Amino acid sequence: MSSSPPFQNPLAADLDHILQHTKGLWEPLRGQNIFVTGGTGFFGRWLLEGFVHMNDSLGLGASMVVLSRNPESFVAKAPHLGKHPAISFVRGDVRSFTATDVRSRLGSKGPTQFSFVIHAATESSGNMNAEKPLLLVDTIAQGTRAALDFAVETGAKRVLFTSSGAVYGSQPSEMTHIPETYLGGPDPLNPDSAYGEAKRLAELLCASYQKQHGLEPLIARCFAFVGPFLPLDAHFAIGNFIRDALRGGPIQVNGDGTPYRSYLYAADLAIWLWTILFKGQPSRAYNVGSEDAHTIHDLAKIVAEICSNAMVHVKERPDPTKSPQRYVPSCQRAAEELGLSHQIALADAIRRTATFTANDSEKAQNRSVNT
């Protein structure tokens, strides 16, 4: 009987990159327990991959418990994570889980106390924001409250909350890069602001729990990203462009292509999030993203050139009387206070994402043929 070949992680180079840039940060986690919500999403997958690699490489002896609505589905997709001895999954709804629930589901051998909590669960679906804003607000606000209550009850002090650049509302056209000191916000009377307003409320909850319970909340205001596991069929422009290019094109730009966006590669994202968790100042927001801005049209052309030389179609004609929209962070605070920087250039980030996606699709097709 032939044995299956040993698992070779296709993210090995990225994980070594994370290790290289975070190696000196991990001692506070040695022998400790960490709890994660949203561990099976895009952010969460990278957090789990990084945790396992660091835990094994540095011999940390740490353990992670992950809250998930459907653990079995994730284990089937990522058995090297789902079956890793340092990771345990518990089924639960982020809006209503409690420490008692988690302890009960883990059983007598599971941890009861935690040193760190990462609250990365959210629902950023554009469709939900448009169609079910109340559910979106409940998921973000109630989920944050549940995660903070869990931290209080289990002894965790440092809680990383993945917030969003949406808390700033519309970026002024004359502001090329938006800093954490900007005090603008979404229009509270516009239901389309549900996501940004809910994230603002969640940040307020974090600050309130610090005042009343002594927690140390770390706020990561996340912008736009690219990398393996990014959904290619959601509302993320760069993911849609990579999908279109891998299919041979054309790459479809649904608007006029003039808005400016910037993208941080997922391995750099993981470096930033772990660094903020371990080194960030409580109740101080840090923008997480890239300052390297491109118009959406130019982004589509870059993807086309890297992936397939596909044609680019722009749906609408630009209006020269209107200033272009921007969603680009200033990352000066993260650079000066935490030593963080944008390491992987956009072209390389797109190339790595496209290569991983193409290889992953090919493997899925082969599995389908062989079953």
TORKOL-4160 file (C-alpha; in steps of 0.2 Angstrom, whole numbers, padded with zeros to 4 digits, m for minus):
371
<pt num="1" X="0000" Y="0000" Z="0000"/>
<pt num="2" X="0007" Y="0017" Z="m0005"/>
<pt num="3" X="0007" Y="0031" Z="0007"/>
<pt num="4" X="0002" Y="0048" Z="0003"/>
<pt num="5" X="0016" Y="0061" Z="0000"/>
<pt num="6" X="0020" Y="0072" Z="0014"/>
<pt num="7" X="0011" Y="0089" Z="0014"/>
<pt num="8" X="0020" Y="0103" Z="0006"/>
<pt num="9" X="0012" Y="0120" Z="0010"/>
<pt num="10" X="0011" Y="0130" Z="m0006"/>
<pt num="11" X="0012" Y="0145" Z="0005"/>
<pt num="12" X="0030" Y="0140" Z="0012"/>
<pt num="13" X="0039" Y="0155" Z="0005"/>
<pt num="14" X="0025" Y="0167" Z="0011"/>
<pt num="15" X="0026" Y="0159" Z="0029"/>
<pt num="16" X="0045" Y="0160" Z="0029"/>
<pt num="17" X="0042" Y="0179" Z="0025"/>
<pt num="18" X="0031" Y="0181" Z="0040"/>
<pt num="19" X="0043" Y="0172" Z="0051"/>
<pt num="20" X="0057" Y="0183" Z="0045"/>
<pt num="21" X="0048" Y="0199" Z="0049"/>
<pt num="22" X="0040" Y="0193" Z="0066"/>
<pt num="23" X="0053" Y="0181" Z="0073"/>
<pt num="24" X="0056" Y="0192" Z="0088"/>
<pt num="25" X="0038" Y="0195" Z="0093"/>
<pt num="26" X="0031" Y="0178" Z="0098"/>
<pt num="27" X="0038" Y="0175" Z="0116"/>
<pt num="28" X="0022" Y="0182" Z="0124"/>
<pt num="29" X="0013" Y="0168" Z="0116"/>
<pt num="30" X="0025" Y="0154" Z="0122"/>
<pt num="31" X="0015" Y="0141" Z="0131"/>
<pt num="32" X="m0001" Y="0152" Z="0130"/>
<pt num="33" X="m0018" Y="0150" Z="0123"/>
<pt num="34" X="m0026" Y="0162" Z="0110"/>
<pt num="35" X="m0044" Y="0163" Z="0104"/>
<pt num="36" X="m0049" Y="0168" Z="0086"/>
<pt num="37" X="m0066" Y="0172" Z="0079"/>
<pt num="38" X="m0067" Y="0173" Z="0060"/>
<pt num="39" X="m0053" Y="0161" Z="0059"/>
<pt num="40" X="m0060" Y="0153" Z="0043"/>
<pt num="41" X="m0061" Y="0169" Z="0032"/>
<pt num="42" X="m0048" Y="0177" Z="0022"/>
<pt num="43" X="m0040" Y="0186" Z="0037"/>
<pt num="44" X="m0042" Y="0171" Z="0048"/>
<pt num="45" X="m0035" Y="0158" Z="0036"/>
<pt num="46" X="m0019" Y="0169" Z="0035"/>
<pt num="47" X="m0018" Y="0170" Z="0054"/>
<pt num="48" X="m0020" Y="0152" Z="0056"/>
<pt num="49" X="m0007" Y="0148" Z="0043"/>
<pt num="50" X="0005" Y="0160" Z="0051"/>
<pt num="51" X="0001" Y="0153" Z="0069"/>
<pt num="52" X="0005" Y="0135" Z="0064"/>
<pt num="53" X="0021" Y="0140" Z="0055"/>
<pt num="54" X="0027" Y="0150" Z="0070"/>
<pt num="55" X="0022" Y="0138" Z="0083"/>
<pt num="56" X="0031" Y="0124" Z="0074"/>
<pt num="57" X="0046" Y="0133" Z="0069"/>
<pt num="58" X="0049" Y="0142" Z="0086"/>
<pt num="59" X="0043" Y="0128" Z="0097"/>
<pt num="60" X="0031" Y="0139" Z="0106"/>
<pt num="61" X="0020" Y="0126" Z="0113"/>
<pt num="62" X="0005" Y="0138" Z="0111"/>
<pt num="63" X="m0013" Y="0133" Z="0107"/>
<pt num="64" X="m0027" Y="0141" Z="0097"/>
<pt num="65" X="m0045" Y="0139" Z="0098"/>
<pt num="66" X="m0056" Y="0145" Z="0083"/>
<pt num="67" X="m0074" Y="0149" Z="0083"/>
<pt num="68" X="m0083" Y="0144" Z="0067"/>
<pt num="69" X="m0100" Y="0141" Z="0060"/>
<pt num="70" X="m0095" Y="0126" Z="0050"/>
<pt num="71" X="m0079" Y="0118" Z="0057"/>
<pt num="72" X="m0081" Y="0103" Z="0046"/>
<pt num="73" X="m0081" Y="0112" Z="0030"/>
<pt num="74" X="m0065" Y="0121" Z="0034"/>
<pt num="75" X="m0056" Y="0105" Z="0040"/>
<pt num="76" X="m0061" Y="0097" Z="0023"/>
<pt num="77" X="m0053" Y="0112" Z="0014"/>
<pt num="78" X="m0038" Y="0114" Z="0025"/>
<pt num="79" X="m0034" Y="0097" Z="0034"/>
<pt num="80" X="m0016" Y="0102" Z="0038"/>
<pt num="81" X="m0024" Y="0116" Z="0049"/>
<pt num="82" X="m0040" Y="0107" Z="0054"/>
<pt num="83" X="m0031" Y="0092" Z="0061"/>
<pt num="84" X="m0015" Y="0101" Z="0068"/>
<pt num="85" X="m0013" Y="0097" Z="0087"/>
<pt num="86" X="m0011" Y="0115" Z="0091"/>
<pt num="87" X="m0028" Y="0121" Z="0084"/>
<pt num="88" X="m0045" Y="0116" Z="0091"/>
<pt num="89" X="m0062" Y="0122" Z="0083"/>
<pt num="90" X="m0078" Y="0125" Z="0092"/>
<pt num="91" X="m0095" Y="0128" Z="0083"/>
<pt num="92" X="m0104" Y="0144" Z="0087"/>
<pt num="93" X="m0112" Y="0160" Z="0081"/>
<pt num="94" X="m0101" Y="0175" Z="0083"/>
<pt num="95" X="m0116" Y="0186" Z="0089"/>
<pt num="96" X="m0120" Y="0175" Z="0104"/>
<pt num="97" X="m0106" Y="0163" Z="0109"/>
<pt num="98" X="m0100" Y="0163" Z="0127"/>
<pt num="99" X="m0085" Y="0157" Z="0137"/>
<pt num="100" X="m0097" Y="0144" Z="0145"/>
<pt num="101" X="m0102" Y="0138" Z="0128"/>
<pt num="102" X="m0084" Y="0137" Z="0122"/>
<pt num="103" X="m0078" Y="0128" Z="0138"/>
<pt num="104" X="m0092" Y="0115" Z="0136"/>
<pt num="105" X="m0088" Y="0111" Z="0118"/>
<pt num="106" X="m0070" Y="0110" Z="0121"/>
<pt num="107" X="m0072" Y="0098" Z="0136"/>
<pt num="108" X="m0062" Y="0095" Z="0151"/>
<pt num="109" X="m0045" Y="0094" Z="0141"/>
<pt num="110" X="m0048" Y="0111" Z="0133"/>
<pt num="111" X="m0041" Y="0127" Z="0139"/>
<pt num="112" X="m0051" Y="0138" Z="0151"/>
<pt num="113" X="m0040" Y="0154" Z="0151"/>
<pt num="114" X="m0033" Y="0163" Z="0136"/>
<pt num="115" X="m0020" Y="0176" Z="0135"/>
<pt num="116" X="m0025" Y="0184" Z="0118"/>
<pt num="117" X="m0041" Y="0186" Z="0108"/>
<pt num="118" X="m0041" Y="0190" Z="0090"/>
<pt num="119" X="m0059" Y="0196" Z="0084"/>
<pt num="120" X="m0058" Y="0195" Z="0065"/>
<pt num="121" X="m0076" Y="0189" Z="0062"/>
<pt num="122" X="m0086" Y="0201" Z="0052"/>
<pt num="123" X="m0098" Y="0201" Z="0037"/>
<pt num="124" X="m0091" Y="0213" Z="0024"/>
<pt num="125" X="m0102" Y="0207" Z="0010"/>
<pt num="126" X="m0107" Y="0221" Z="m0002"/>
<pt num="127" X="m0124" Y="0212" Z="m0004"/>
<pt num="128" X="m0128" Y="0211" Z="0014"/>
<pt num="129" X="m0124" Y="0230" Z="0017"/>
<pt num="130" X="m0136" Y="0234" Z="0003"/>
<pt num="131" X="m0150" Y="0221" Z="0007"/>
<pt num="132" X="m0148" Y="0217" Z="0025"/>
<pt num="133" X="m0140" Y="0232" Z="0034"/>
<pt num="134" X="m0148" Y="0227" Z="0051"/>
<pt num="135" X="m0141" Y="0210" Z="0051"/>
<pt num="136" X="m0124" Y="0217" Z="0046"/>
<pt num="137" X="m0124" Y="0229" Z="0060"/>
<pt num="138" X="m0130" Y="0215" Z="0072"/>
<pt num="139" X="m0116" Y="0204" Z="0067"/>
<pt num="140" X="m0102" Y="0217" Z="0069"/>
<pt num="141" X="m0109" Y="0225" Z="0085"/>
<pt num="142" X="m0115" Y="0209" Z="0094"/>
<pt num="143" X="m0100" Y="0199" Z="0088"/>
<pt num="144" X="m0088" Y="0212" Z="0095"/>
<pt num="145" X="m0097" Y="0213" Z="0112"/>
<pt num="146" X="m0097" Y="0194" Z="0113"/>
<pt num="147" X="m0078" Y="0193" Z="0109"/>
<pt num="148" X="m0075" Y="0207" Z="0122"/>
<pt num="149" X="m0086" Y="0198" Z="0135"/>
<pt num="150" X="m0076" Y="0182" Z="0131"/>
<pt num="151" X="m0060" Y="0190" Z="0134"/>
<pt num="152" X="m0065" Y="0197" Z="0151"/>
<pt num="153" X="m0072" Y="0180" Z="0157"/>
<pt num="154" X="m0057" Y="0170" Z="0151"/>
<pt num="155" X="m0043" Y="0182" Z="0158"/>
<pt num="156" X="m0037" Y="0188" Z="0141"/>
<pt num="157" X="m0030" Y="0206" Z="0141"/>
<pt num="158" X="m0025" Y="0210" Z="0123"/>
<pt num="159" X="m0039" Y="0209" Z="0110"/>
<pt num="160" X="m0035" Y="0213" Z="0092"/>
<pt num="161" X="m0050" Y="0219" Z="0083"/>
<pt num="162" X="m0049" Y="0220" Z="0064"/>
<pt num="163" X="m0059" Y="0236" Z="0060"/>
<pt num="164" X="m0060" Y="0245" Z="0043"/>
<pt num="165" X="m0055" Y="0260" Z="0034"/>
<pt num="166" X="m0074" Y="0262" Z="0031"/>
<pt num="167" X="m0074" Y="0271" Z="0048"/>
<pt num="168" X="m0068" Y="0287" Z="0040"/>
<pt num="169" X="m0083" Y="0288" Z="0028"/>
<pt num="170" X="m0079" Y="0296" Z="0011"/>
<pt num="171" X="m0061" Y="0301" Z="0009"/>
<pt num="172" X="m0059" Y="0319" Z="0004"/>
<pt num="173" X="m0053" Y="0320" Z="m0014"/>
<pt num="174" X="m0039" Y="0332" Z="m0010"/>
<pt num="175" X="m0033" Y="0320" Z="0004"/>
<pt num="176" X="m0021" Y="0308" Z="m0005"/>
<pt num="177" X="m0019" Y="0296" Z="0010"/>
<pt num="178" X="m0031" Y="0296" Z="0025"/>
<pt num="179" X="m0023" Y="0296" Z="0042"/>
<pt num="180" X="m0029" Y="0289" Z="0058"/>
<pt num="181" X="m0031" Y="0307" Z="0065"/>
<pt num="182" X="m0045" Y="0311" Z="0052"/>
<pt num="183" X="m0061" Y="0313" Z="0061"/>
<pt num="184" X="m0074" Y="0312" Z="0047"/>
<pt num="185" X="m0086" Y="0297" Z="0046"/>
<pt num="186" X="m0100" Y="0289" Z="0036"/>
<pt num="187" X="m0117" Y="0297" Z="0034"/>
<pt num="188" X="m0127" Y="0289" Z="0048"/>
<pt num="189" X="m0144" Y="0292" Z="0039"/>
<pt num="190" X="m0138" Y="0282" Z="0024"/>
<pt num="191" X="m0141" Y="0263" Z="0026"/>
<pt num="192" X="m0127" Y="0260" Z="0014"/>
<pt num="193" X="m0116" Y="0266" Z="0029"/>
<pt num="194" X="m0121" Y="0251" Z="0039"/>
<pt num="195" X="m0104" Y="0243" Z="0038"/>
<pt num="196" X="m0093" Y="0258" Z="0042"/>
<pt num="197" X="m0105" Y="0264" Z="0056"/>
<pt num="198" X="m0105" Y="0247" Z="0064"/>
<pt num="199" X="m0086" Y="0246" Z="0064"/>
<pt num="200" X="m0086" Y="0263" Z="0072"/>
<pt num="201" X="m0098" Y="0257" Z="0086"/>
<pt num="202" X="m0087" Y="0241" Z="0088"/>
<pt num="203" X="m0071" Y="0252" Z="0091"/>
<pt num="204" X="m0081" Y="0262" Z="0104"/>
<pt num="205" X="m0085" Y="0246" Z="0112"/>
<pt num="206" X="m0067" Y="0241" Z="0113"/>
<pt num="207" X="m0062" Y="0258" Z="0121"/>
<pt num="208" X="m0077" Y="0256" Z="0133"/>
<pt num="209" X="m0071" Y="0239" Z="0138"/>
<pt num="210" X="m0054" Y="0245" Z="0141"/>
<pt num="211" X="m0061" Y="0259" Z="0153"/>
<pt num="212" X="m0073" Y="0247" Z="0162"/>
<pt num="213" X="m0064" Y="0231" Z="0162"/>
<pt num="214" X="m0045" Y="0235" Z="0159"/>
<pt num="215" X="m0044" Y="0226" Z="0143"/>
<pt num="216" X="m0031" Y="0231" Z="0130"/>
<pt num="217" X="m0039" Y="0232" Z="0114"/>
<pt num="218" X="m0028" Y="0234" Z="0098"/>
<pt num="219" X="m0037" Y="0242" Z="0083"/>
<pt num="220" X="m0032" Y="0238" Z="0065"/>
<pt num="221" X="m0041" Y="0248" Z="0052"/>
<pt num="222" X="m0039" Y="0237" Z="0037"/>
<pt num="223" X="m0041" Y="0244" Z="0019"/>
<pt num="224" X="m0039" Y="0233" Z="0004"/>
<pt num="225" X="m0029" Y="0217" Z="0001"/>
<pt num="226" X="m0024" Y="0204" Z="m0012"/>
<pt num="227" X="m0017" Y="0186" Z="m0009"/>
<pt num="228" X="m0022" Y="0168" Z="m0009"/>
<pt num="229" X="m0039" Y="0164" Z="m0002"/>
<pt num="230" X="m0046" Y="0181" Z="m0007"/>
<pt num="231" X="m0064" Y="0178" Z="m0014"/>
<pt num="232" X="m0063" Y="0180" Z="m0033"/>
<pt num="233" X="m0082" Y="0181" Z="m0035"/>
<pt num="234" X="m0086" Y="0195" Z="m0021"/>
<pt num="235" X="m0085" Y="0214" Z="m0022"/>
<pt num="236" X="m0066" Y="0215" Z="m0022"/>
<pt num="237" X="m0061" Y="0223" Z="m0038"/>
<pt num="238" X="m0044" Y="0215" Z="m0038"/>
<pt num="239" X="m0051" Y="0198" Z="m0035"/>
<pt num="240" X="m0063" Y="0200" Z="m0049"/>
<pt num="241" X="m0049" Y="0206" Z="m0061"/>
<pt num="242" X="m0038" Y="0191" Z="m0057"/>
<pt num="243" X="m0053" Y="0179" Z="m0060"/>
<pt num="244" X="m0057" Y="0187" Z="m0077"/>
<pt num="245" X="m0039" Y="0186" Z="m0082"/>
<pt num="246" X="m0037" Y="0168" Z="m0078"/>
<pt num="247" X="m0052" Y="0164" Z="m0088"/>
<pt num="248" X="m0044" Y="0173" Z="m0103"/>
<pt num="249" X="m0053" Y="0189" Z="m0101"/>
<pt num="250" X="m0060" Y="0201" Z="m0105"/>
<pt num="251" X="m0057" Y="0210" Z="m0088"/>
<pt num="252" X="m0072" Y="0220" Z="m0084"/>
<pt num="253" X="m0071" Y="0237" Z="m0075"/>
<pt num="254" X="m0089" Y="0240" Z="m0069"/>
<pt num="255" X="m0087" Y="0259" Z="m0066"/>
<pt num="256" X="m0077" Y="0272" Z="m0074"/>
<pt num="257" X="m0061" Y="0266" Z="m0068"/>
<pt num="258" X="m0056" Y="0282" Z="m0060"/>
<pt num="259" X="m0056" Y="0278" Z="m0041"/>
<pt num="260" X="m0039" Y="0275" Z="m0032"/>
<pt num="261" X="m0036" Y="0260" Z="m0022"/>
<pt num="262" X="m0020" Y="0252" Z="m0014"/>
<pt num="263" X="m0017" Y="0234" Z="m0010"/>
<pt num="264" X="m0007" Y="0225" Z="0003"/>
<pt num="265" X="m0002" Y="0207" Z="0000"/>
<pt num="266" X="m0009" Y="0195" Z="0012"/>
<pt num="267" X="0008" Y="0189" Z="0020"/>
<pt num="268" X="0012" Y="0207" Z="0024"/>
<pt num="269" X="m0006" Y="0209" Z="0031"/>
<pt num="270" X="m0002" Y="0194" Z="0043"/>
<pt num="271" X="0014" Y="0202" Z="0048"/>
<pt num="272" X="0005" Y="0219" Z="0052"/>
<pt num="273" X="m0009" Y="0210" Z="0062"/>
<pt num="274" X="0003" Y="0200" Z="0073"/>
<pt num="275" X="0014" Y="0215" Z="0076"/>
<pt num="276" X="m0001" Y="0226" Z="0081"/>
<pt num="277" X="m0007" Y="0212" Z="0093"/>
<pt num="278" X="0010" Y="0210" Z="0102"/>
<pt num="279" X="0017" Y="0228" Z="0100"/>
<pt num="280" X="0002" Y="0240" Z="0097"/>
<pt num="281" X="m0004" Y="0253" Z="0110"/>
<pt num="282" X="m0021" Y="0249" Z="0117"/>
<pt num="283" X="m0036" Y="0259" Z="0110"/>
<pt num="284" X="m0025" Y="0267" Z="0097"/>
<pt num="285" X="m0030" Y="0264" Z="0079"/>
<pt num="286" X="m0017" Y="0258" Z="0066"/>
<pt num="287" X="m0021" Y="0259" Z="0047"/>
<pt num="288" X="m0017" Y="0243" Z="0039"/>
<pt num="289" X="m0014" Y="0243" Z="0020"/>
<pt num="290" X="m0003" Y="0250" Z="0006"/>
<pt num="291" X="0001" Y="0268" Z="0002"/>
<pt num="292" X="0005" Y="0263" Z="m0017"/>
<pt num="293" X="m0011" Y="0270" Z="m0025"/>
<pt num="294" X="m0017" Y="0265" Z="m0043"/>
<pt num="295" X="m0033" Y="0269" Z="m0052"/>
<pt num="296" X="m0045" Y="0254" Z="m0054"/>
<pt num="297" X="m0042" Y="0256" Z="m0073"/>
<pt num="298" X="m0024" Y="0255" Z="m0071"/>
<pt num="299" X="m0025" Y="0241" Z="m0059"/>
<pt num="300" X="m0035" Y="0231" Z="m0072"/>
<pt num="301" X="m0021" Y="0234" Z="m0085"/>
<pt num="302" X="m0008" Y="0228" Z="m0072"/>
<pt num="303" X="m0018" Y="0212" Z="m0069"/>
<pt num="304" X="m0020" Y="0209" Z="m0088"/>
<pt num="305" X="m0001" Y="0212" Z="m0091"/>
<pt num="306" X="0004" Y="0200" Z="m0077"/>
<pt num="307" X="m0009" Y="0186" Z="m0080"/>
<pt num="308" X="m0014" Y="0185" Z="m0098"/>
<pt num="309" X="m0013" Y="0201" Z="m0108"/>
<pt num="310" X="m0032" Y="0200" Z="m0108"/>
<pt num="311" X="m0042" Y="0215" Z="m0115"/>
<pt num="312" X="m0049" Y="0227" Z="m0102"/>
<pt num="313" X="m0067" Y="0234" Z="m0104"/>
<pt num="314" X="m0072" Y="0249" Z="m0094"/>
<pt num="315" X="m0091" Y="0250" Z="m0093"/>
<pt num="316" X="m0093" Y="0269" Z="m0090"/>
<pt num="317" X="m0085" Y="0285" Z="m0097"/>
<pt num="318" X="m0076" Y="0296" Z="m0084"/>
<pt num="319" X="m0084" Y="0312" Z="m0080"/>
<pt num="320" X="m0070" Y="0325" Z="m0081"/>
<pt num="321" X="m0079" Y="0337" Z="m0069"/>
<pt num="322" X="m0079" Y="0325" Z="m0055"/>
<pt num="323" X="m0064" Y="0322" Z="m0043"/>
<pt num="324" X="m0060" Y="0303" Z="m0042"/>
<pt num="325" X="m0064" Y="0294" Z="m0027"/>
<pt num="326" X="m0050" Y="0288" Z="m0015"/>
<pt num="327" X="m0048" Y="0274" Z="m0003"/>
<pt num="328" X="m0030" Y="0274" Z="0002"/>
<pt num="329" X="m0022" Y="0275" Z="0019"/>
<pt num="330" X="m0008" Y="0284" Z="0027"/>
<pt num="331" X="0003" Y="0271" Z="0035"/>
<pt num="332" X="0015" Y="0283" Z="0043"/>
<pt num="333" X="0009" Y="0279" Z="0061"/>
<pt num="334" X="0012" Y="0260" Z="0059"/>
<pt num="335" X="0029" Y="0263" Z="0051"/>
<pt num="336" X="0035" Y="0275" Z="0064"/>
<pt num="337" X="0028" Y="0267" Z="0080"/>
<pt num="338" X="0029" Y="0248" Z="0075"/>
<pt num="339" X="0042" Y="0248" Z="0061"/>
<pt num="340" X="0030" Y="0241" Z="0048"/>
<pt num="341" X="0031" Y="0243" Z="0030"/>
<pt num="342" X="0024" Y="0237" Z="0013"/>
<pt num="343" X="0036" Y="0223" Z="0008"/>
<pt num="344" X="0029" Y="0214" Z="m0007"/>
<pt num="345" X="0026" Y="0225" Z="m0022"/>
<pt num="346" X="0009" Y="0225" Z="m0031"/>
<pt num="347" X="0015" Y="0216" Z="m0046"/>
<pt num="348" X="0023" Y="0202" Z="m0036"/>
<pt num="349" X="0007" Y="0201" Z="m0025"/>
<pt num="350" X="m0004" Y="0199" Z="m0041"/>
<pt num="351" X="0008" Y="0186" Z="m0048"/>
<pt num="352" X="0008" Y="0176" Z="m0032"/>
<pt num="353" X="m0011" Y="0177" Z="m0030"/>
<pt num="354" X="m0014" Y="0172" Z="m0048"/>
<pt num="355" X="m0001" Y="0157" Z="m0048"/>
<pt num="356" X="m0008" Y="0150" Z="m0032"/>
<pt num="357" X="m0026" Y="0152" Z="m0038"/>
<pt num="358" X="m0022" Y="0143" Z="m0055"/>
<pt num="359" X="m0013" Y="0129" Z="m0046"/>
<pt num="360" X="m0027" Y="0127" Z="m0033"/>
<pt num="361" X="m0040" Y="0126" Z="m0047"/>
<pt num="362" X="m0030" Y="0113" Z="m0056"/>
<pt num="363" X="m0028" Y="0103" Z="m0040"/>
<pt num="364" X="m0047" Y="0104" Z="m0037"/>
<pt num="365" X="m0050" Y="0098" Z="m0055"/>
<pt num="366" X="m0038" Y="0083" Z="m0053"/>
<pt num="367" X="m0047" Y="0078" Z="m0037"/>
<pt num="368" X="m0064" Y="0079" Z="m0046"/>
<pt num="369" X="m0057" Y="0068" Z="m0060"/>
<pt num="370" X="m0050" Y="0055" Z="m0048"/>
<pt num="371" X="m0065" Y="0053" Z="m0037"/>
